Amino acid sequence: MDFFSMSKWLSVLLIVGITFLIPSRVRAEESIRLTQDSLFKRDPTFVDQGKAIVFVLLERPEQLRLMKLDLASGKSSPLHQDENRSELEPRFSRDGRYYAYIQSRSPASVAMVIRDAKEKKEVEIPPESGFSGMRSPVFAHDGSRIYYSFAEEGRQQIFSVDLQAANRKKVVDSRGINNWPDISPDGKHIVFSSTRDGNYEIYLSKIDGSELVRVTESPFMDIRPRISPDGKRIAFVSTRDGNYELYVVDVDGTNLVRITNHAERDDFPDWHPEGKRLVSVSERAGRKDLYLFMVP
């Protein structure tokens, strides 16, 4: 093959490669800033039928704190007023009675706490020895079990336990890292991110881990999936443009839409219960706050 023929083929491959990476639709940002303190935040999740958001705030250098933002008043207050340990990754049952979160026990280990807000009682899964701990809890559709990620036997897998932190079952088991599970509204499927094929991609399976389907196909990182309230779409974070941005895709992997388009980081998405908006932690001018984005 001569130089000009080779150049032609390289041009075609470049165009194909670029087309592969560009989502089917790219939209201009439509956002509302929800907080104004500009402090480090993570893990926002809607509660009270979308009237409030519980999120994690770096209140002081040594403590991550669970906060509750009332959207009507714009005021935030600690979820646990007297807590001095770091807490993160809160998730709530659909009826709001139970919630689970990760709580520090030492710089190298964390426990998972399951709290009954009605009875003011809690149980926990304590950390195992060494550098270990549960991550990314989420409730089953009926609230009877909690799914979470945990590393053991050289792999990070997805397990579930009941509300008493007992009766543990392994749900997703593969090589690599499996993290950020989320459950479909009908309770029949679980979505998560996995490195089983070399880099983080989004996968969907039945709730027992069977009939696995790969949703995304990108040479870059796709993480933190969240299924929409109608069960038809998945919001996630991707670095496919070289930066952390929010995307939405149908559960079958089609109709990819880029939601944010900014030089700074957009991360930790969660769906509003009405299914037309996403909350995220977004960095603007070096300031990290909660933002609300419209989803077409």
Phi, psi and omega per residue, in radians:
M1 nan 2.256 -3.112
D2 -1.398 3.055 -3.063
F3 -1.036 -0.758 -3.067
F4 -1.227 -0.654 3.080
S5 -1.143 -0.753 3.106
M6 -1.073 -0.729 3.132
S7 -1.076 -0.686 3.126
K8 -1.086 -0.822 3.139
W9 -1.138 -0.656 3.088
L10 -1.110 -0.678 3.116
S11 -1.108 -0.751 3.119
V12 -1.096 -0.781 3.125
L13 -1.086 -0.664 3.124
L14 -1.126 -0.771 3.141
I15 -1.109 -0.765 3.118
V16 -1.071 -0.761 -3.139
G17 -1.088 -0.751 3.136
I18 -1.150 -0.730 3.127
T19 -1.067 -0.665 3.129
F20 -1.071 -0.619 -3.044
L21 -1.494 -0.367 -3.085
I22 -1.470 2.255 3.119
P23 -1.155 2.812 -3.082
S24 -1.095 -0.504 3.090
R25 -2.447 2.389 3.024
V26 -2.106 2.248 -3.038
R27 -2.102 2.739 3.056
A28 -1.296 2.570 -3.131
E29 -1.148 2.371 2.948
E30 -2.231 1.776 -2.975
S31 -2.318 2.723 3.032
I32 -2.206 2.224 3.115
R33 -1.426 2.208 -3.042
L34 -1.749 -0.496 3.113
T35 -2.152 2.767 -3.033
Q36 -2.213 0.026 -3.040
D37 -1.427 -0.306 3.065
S38 1.170 0.259 3.137
L39 -1.469 2.854 3.119
F40 -1.067 2.332 3.131
K41 -2.441 2.855 3.050
R42 -2.854 2.941 2.934
D43 1.038 0.764 3.086
P44 -1.232 2.490 3.066
T45 -2.558 2.383 -3.121
F46 -1.288 2.477 3.067
V47 -2.389 3.016 3.092
D48 0.942 0.857 3.128
Q49 0.974 0.590 3.086
G50 1.508 0.118 -3.136
K51 -1.491 -0.218 -3.115
A52 -2.575 2.863 3.102
I53 -2.284 2.248 2.973
V54 -1.696 2.321 -3.091
F55 -2.562 3.021 -3.139
V56 -1.839 2.309 -3.138
L57 -2.161 2.325 2.995
L58 -1.403 1.550 -3.038
E59 -1.290 -0.630 3.054
R60 -2.552 2.829 -2.995
P61 -0.916 -0.512 -3.054
E62 -1.813 0.111 -3.086
Q63 -2.488 2.168 2.906
L64 -1.623 2.222 -3.000
R65 -2.134 2.456 3.052
L66 -1.361 2.191 -3.131
M67 -2.137 2.679 3.081
K68 -2.117 2.121 -3.135
L69 -1.775 2.082 3.026
D70 -1.454 2.062 -3.019
L71 -1.255 -0.461 3.133
A72 -1.236 -0.763 -3.098
S73 -1.633 -0.377 -3.068
G74 1.355 0.161 -3.091
K75 -1.682 2.476 3.110
S76 -1.985 2.552 3.092
S77 -2.543 2.658 -3.135
P78 -1.103 2.430 3.076
L79 -1.268 -0.621 3.081
H80 -2.124 1.756 -2.946
Q81 -1.038 -0.679 -3.012
D82 -1.837 0.196 -3.096
E83 -1.342 2.365 3.103
N84 -2.054 0.051 3.049
R85 -1.663 2.732 3.105
S86 -1.286 2.455 3.127
E87 -2.383 2.537 -3.110
L88 -2.729 3.033 3.094
E89 0.930 0.978 3.098
P90 -1.323 2.448 3.001
R91 -2.492 2.539 -3.003
F92 -2.071 2.614 3.001
S93 -1.215 2.818 -3.061
R94 -1.061 -0.606 3.138
D95 -1.502 -0.059 3.087
G96 1.387 -0.034 -3.097
R97 -1.248 -0.701 -3.085
Y98 -1.952 2.612 2.940
Y99 -2.558 2.680 -3.131
A100 -2.186 2.616 3.124
Y101 -2.779 2.909 3.134
I102 -1.744 2.359 -3.088
Q103 -2.268 2.355 -3.103
S104 -1.244 2.525 3.029
R105 -2.049 -0.481 3.067
S106 -2.828 2.993 3.117
P107 -1.023 -0.341 -3.051
A108 -1.953 0.016 -3.077
S109 -2.607 2.663 3.130
V110 -2.390 2.756 3.049
A111 -2.002 2.809 3.003
M112 -1.881 2.198 -3.113
V113 -1.850 2.345 3.055
I114 -2.037 2.057 -3.013
R115 -2.037 2.339 3.011
D116 -1.629 1.809 -3.057
A117 -1.191 -0.476 -3.133
K118 -1.293 -0.825 -3.098
E119 -1.566 -0.088 -3.117
K120 1.002 0.732 3.129
K121 -2.158 2.750 3.105
E122 -2.610 2.674 3.016
V123 -2.242 2.906 -3.124
E124 -2.577 2.760 2.914
I125 -1.818 1.922 -3.093
P126 -1.260 2.763 3.096
P127 -1.199 2.637 3.021
E128 -1.501 3.086 -3.077
S129 -1.165 2.658 3.126
G130 1.376 -2.835 -3.134
F131 -1.428 1.780 -3.056
S132 -2.722 2.983 3.075
G133 2.708 2.778 3.099
M134 -1.406 2.726 3.093
R135 -2.493 2.698 2.914
S136 1.009 0.965 3.113
P137 -1.219 2.596 3.049
V138 -2.674 2.527 -3.083
F139 -1.522 2.577 2.981
A140 -1.112 2.833 -3.118
H141 -0.953 -0.744 -3.110
D142 -1.557 0.034 3.094
G143 1.340 0.142 -3.040
S144 -1.482 -0.364 -3.113
R145 -2.427 2.847 3.114
I146 -2.174 2.267 3.103
Y147 -1.768 2.522 -3.095
Y148 -2.780 2.890 3.119
S149 -1.772 2.467 -3.140
F150 -2.680 2.420 -3.106
A151 -1.673 2.225 3.006
E152 -2.770 2.719 3.133
E153 0.975 0.605 3.071
G154 1.341 0.164 -3.133
R155 -2.407 2.658 3.059
Q156 -1.835 1.962 -2.999
Q157 -2.005 3.074 3.114
I158 -1.971 2.248 -3.127
F159 -2.138 3.003 2.976
S160 -2.430 2.651 3.060
V161 -2.384 2.873 3.071
D162 -1.472 -3.085 -3.045
L163 -1.233 -0.183 3.064
Q164 -1.718 0.226 -3.135
A165 1.090 0.522 -3.121
A166 -2.156 -3.141 3.091
N167 1.000 0.946 -3.106
R168 -1.223 2.397 3.095
K169 -2.289 2.455 3.054
K170 -1.507 2.229 -3.065
V171 -1.852 -0.837 -3.118
V172 -2.150 2.163 -3.101
D173 -2.392 2.007 3.100
S174 -2.733 3.051 3.028
R175 -1.167 2.794 3.055
G176 1.411 -2.679 -3.064
I177 -1.953 2.255 3.019
N178 -2.108 2.133 -3.004
N179 -2.610 2.997 3.072
W180 0.990 0.965 3.092
P181 -1.202 2.622 2.989
D182 -2.521 2.610 -3.033
I183 -1.917 2.403 3.137
S184 -1.177 2.689 -3.098
P185 -1.043 -0.489 3.108
D186 -1.500 -0.047 3.099
G187 1.337 0.152 -3.042
K188 -1.690 -0.272 -3.048
H189 -2.350 2.743 3.051
I190 -2.220 2.367 3.064
V191 -1.988 2.569 -3.122
F192 -2.827 2.987 3.076
S193 -1.901 2.490 -3.064
S194 -2.544 2.584 3.054
T195 -1.770 0.306 -3.048
R196 -1.021 -0.448 3.134
D197 -1.863 0.297 3.012
G198 2.018 -0.634 3.062
N199 -2.481 2.942 -3.069
Y200 -1.173 2.111 3.026
E201 -2.276 2.840 3.128
I202 -1.618 2.338 3.120
Y203 -2.222 2.672 3.102
L204 -2.272 2.381 3.093
S205 -2.510 3.016 2.964
K206 -1.139 2.861 -3.016
I207 -1.088 -0.378 3.111
D208 -1.595 0.096 3.120
G209 1.592 -0.037 -3.119
S210 -1.513 2.940 3.092
E211 0.928 0.992 -3.089
L212 -1.249 2.378 3.094
V213 -2.271 2.311 3.066
R214 -1.486 2.177 -3.055
V215 -1.584 -0.785 -3.094
T216 -1.873 2.726 -3.131
E217 -2.492 1.647 -3.081
S218 -2.584 2.544 3.074
P219 -1.319 0.000 -3.125
F220 -1.995 3.103 -2.961
M221 -1.426 2.210 3.018
D222 -2.083 2.060 -2.983
I223 -2.428 3.021 3.042
R224 0.881 0.999 3.125
P225 -1.264 2.538 3.054
R226 -2.399 2.191 -3.133
I227 -1.409 2.410 -3.133
S228 -1.164 2.776 -3.117
P229 -1.046 -0.429 3.080
D230 -1.594 -0.022 3.080
G231 1.344 0.133 -3.035
K232 -1.719 -0.327 -3.026
R233 -2.348 2.806 3.115
I234 -2.228 2.163 2.980
A235 -1.578 2.490 3.132
F236 -2.743 2.986 3.111
V237 -1.874 2.384 3.120
S238 -2.405 2.603 3.042
T239 -1.853 0.405 -3.031
R240 -1.170 -0.251 3.047
D241 -1.835 0.170 -3.131
G242 1.624 0.024 -3.103
N243 -2.554 2.743 3.100
Y244 -1.285 2.010 3.138
E245 -2.317 2.788 3.094
L246 -1.619 2.391 3.085
Y247 -2.318 2.770 3.011
V248 -2.292 2.413 -3.135
V249 -2.462 2.608 3.023
D250 -1.134 2.722 -3.063
V251 -1.130 -0.321 3.086
D252 -1.582 0.113 3.087
G253 1.568 0.041 -3.140
T254 -1.714 2.996 3.048
N255 0.986 0.925 3.085
L256 -1.247 2.263 3.140
V257 -2.242 2.242 3.040
R258 -1.493 2.141 -3.059
I259 -1.567 -0.719 3.136
T260 -1.933 2.686 -3.132
N261 -2.616 1.472 -3.021
H262 -2.564 2.630 -3.112
A263 -1.219 -0.338 -3.137
E264 -1.781 3.130 -2.924
R265 -1.444 2.372 2.952
D266 -2.139 2.213 -2.955
D267 -2.666 2.948 3.038
F268 1.009 1.053 -3.139
P269 -1.325 2.659 2.968
D270 -2.615 2.467 -3.096
W271 -1.388 2.406 2.881
H272 -1.198 2.563 -3.096
P273 -0.992 -0.426 3.125
E274 -1.414 -0.146 2.967
G275 1.397 0.228 -3.111
K276 -2.050 -0.023 -3.112
R277 -2.432 2.689 3.066
L278 -2.168 2.389 2.922
V279 -1.652 2.572 3.067
S280 -2.626 2.889 2.930
V281 -1.640 2.040 -3.079
S282 -2.172 2.453 3.124
E283 -1.751 2.185 3.101
R284 -2.339 2.127 -3.083
A285 0.973 0.632 3.116
G286 1.388 0.032 -3.122
R287 -1.841 2.342 -3.082
K288 -1.848 2.059 3.133
D289 -2.466 2.969 3.052
L290 -1.444 2.332 3.101
Y291 -2.238 2.645 3.080
L292 -1.954 2.227 -3.112
F293 -2.059 2.412 3.046
M294 -1.338 2.513 3.119
V295 -2.045 2.102 -3.121
P296 -1.200 nan nan
